[in-house]
Amino acid sequence: MAEEASIRRPLFEGWLDRGVGLAFPFLVALVVAAFVLLLIGENPIDVFALMFAESFGTQRRIAATLSAATPLLFTGVATAICFRSGVFNVGVEGAFVVGGLCAAFIGFTLPAALGPTLIPLAFGFAAIVSAIWLYVPGFLLARYEVDEVVSTLMLNFVAFGITGYLVNGPLLSEISGNNVTPLVHEAAQLPRLLPPSTLHAGFLVGILVVVLYGIWARRTPSGFEAALVGQSKRFSSAVGISIPATIILVMVLSGVISGLGGGSHALGQLHRFADGFSPGYGFTGMAVALLGRNNAVGIFLGAVLFGALASAGTTVQLFSDIPLDIVNIIEGTVMIFAVVELGRISLSRWRARR
């Protein structure tokens, strides 16, 4: 029995570490938001109860939360793949936007007679183009040691510029308002899961991506090698792992998933591409990956958390005097403390004292 307990304890402690790592930033954010609410004369408990009810109170609200979380499943995984490998990729936002335009282009350009095959064609084209998009900074980092933060950040602006020109120029819809492409064919639109809510089949694709990421990270040789490169490039090189090949691999995989996310948003949510296609899903995905500690389960929970904040924020503002800035404060504080290991440090010290 003693041996069995000694085997089980590290596993339990590992899950406890992950739980603290996920909960600590959110709890700090709630404390900060509560302090701000008290300063403006509001009751924090009432506000938080209203936000929870607007996020999870009914089936319709749960659907709205999951719908808001769908893009973050993709961008969170796309970011985590690079982060766990020691590559600080901030170009997911640009690849997401490029993928969305590519999927929409296939959706309204190819003949509707292709039927349901339009969806895999659109997803495939989006994934390929976004993979090439992030292959460029990956190659520059692997071959010439060009800083990936600078190259991927600059590529975001290039993506915004190119897609903005196309959606306002050659691909501009002739019958709709400004800054949008034509609607994709009905056959290319992802089905709704809980109509009339906006939750669509892209959520299921996002879940599949998270599951596959978890399997890749913990059950495949390339996933193990990528994590080893993130922990120690010197040791990885010594044991025969190709650092340049690993860097390019994770950047390409990140591009593929970003493209799938953009395609899901275009085909399932908007049914077209619009200027301002992403309100920052790529950057929020960074917070999701950090909050989830690059773990598949943590990424899912982090995406749902940020989806709940996004879906509840506007509704709370409509039915109360609470400013939307409170939600922004919570999100910003979570982003800040997601990278802080204070929760784990405190837990480790508590164990040491015991």
Disulfide bonds with the S-S distance in Angstrom:
none
